[in-house]
Amino acid sequence: MTQLAEAIIKIQDYLNNQQKRGQKSYYNNSSYSGQSPRMQPLTEEGLAKRLGVSEETVRKERINLPPPLFVAWCKNKDRAGLGWEFNQNTGFYQPAN
């Protein structure tokens, strides 16, 4: 039992020293930082692939639907439930806020 307690203490000391040295630990990984990676803007082709529809369908829905309804339509089609909006300045589709 004493050997087990000593081993646990050594492991705890090692882990504490790793974090003090600024080395990455399992919990310092970006996936544990509480922030999800930001989605990159997509071309019409990229958004169509993501939504599982044709480019023509994306274009038609964007033109025919008011922006809030287009975002909702995208949310319904997107596998992660993200809404997408068209940025007129860049010509790309970006995740809606």
C-alpha positions in Angstrom: 0.0 0.0 0.0 2.9 2.4 0.8 4.4 1.8 -2.7 1.1 2.6 -4.3 0.8 5.9 -2.4 4.4 6.8 -3.3 3.7 6.0 -6.9 0.7 8.2 -7.0 2.6 11.1 -5.3 5.4 10.8 -8.0 2.8 10.8 -10.8 1.1 13.9 -9.3 4.5 15.7 -8.9 5.4 14.9 -12.5 2.1 16.2 -13.8 2.4 19.4 -11.7 5.9 20.0 -13.0 4.9 19.5 -16.6 2.2 22.2 -16.3 4.6 24.6 -14.6 7.1 24.2 -17.4 4.4 25.3 -19.8 4.4 22.0 -21.7 1.1 20.9 -23.2 -0.9 18.5 -21.1 -3.9 16.5 -22.0 -6.2 19.3 -20.7 -4.3 22.2 -22.3 -5.3 20.8 -25.7 -7.3 23.3 -27.8 -10.2 20.9 -27.8 -10.5 21.4 -24.1 -10.1 25.2 -24.0 -13.9 25.7 -24.1 -13.8 27.3 -27.5 -14.9 25.5 -30.6 -12.9 26.0 -33.7 -14.4 28.7 -35.9 -15.9 27.6 -39.2 -14.3 29.0 -42.3 -16.4 30.7 -45.0 -17.5 28.5 -47.9 -18.0 28.9 -51.6 -21.3 28.1 -53.0 -19.9 24.7 -54.1 -18.6 24.0 -50.6 -21.9 24.9 -48.9 -23.8 22.8 -51.4 -21.6 19.8 -50.6 -22.0 20.4 -46.9 -25.8 20.6 -47.1 -26.1 17.7 -49.5 -27.8 19.7 -52.3 -26.8 21.2 -55.6 -25.2 24.6 -56.1 -28.3 25.6 -58.1 -30.5 24.7 -55.1 -28.3 26.8 -52.7 -28.4 29.8 -55.1 -32.2 29.5 -55.7 -33.0 29.3 -52.0 -30.7 32.3 -51.2 -32.3 34.4 -53.9 -35.9 33.4 -53.1 -35.8 33.4 -49.3 -35.4 36.4 -47.1 -32.0 36.1 -45.2 -33.5 34.9 -41.9 -35.4 32.1 -43.7 -32.3 31.2 -45.7 -30.4 30.8 -42.5 -33.2 28.6 -41.1 -33.2 26.5 -44.3 -29.5 25.9 -44.0 -29.8 24.9 -40.3 -32.3 22.3 -41.3 -30.0 20.9 -44.0 -26.7 21.2 -42.2 -25.5 18.0 -40.4 -24.3 20.1 -37.4 -27.3 22.3 -37.4 -25.5 25.5 -38.4 -27.2 28.3 -40.2 -25.3 30.0 -43.1 -25.6 33.4 -44.5 -24.3 35.0 -47.7 -21.8 37.8 -47.4 -22.3 40.1 -50.4 -18.8 41.8 -49.8 -16.8 38.5 -50.0 -19.1 36.3 -52.1 -18.7 33.6 -49.5 -21.2 31.9 -47.2 -20.4 32.1 -43.5 -21.9 30.7 -40.3 -24.7 32.9 -39.1 -24.3 34.5 -35.7 
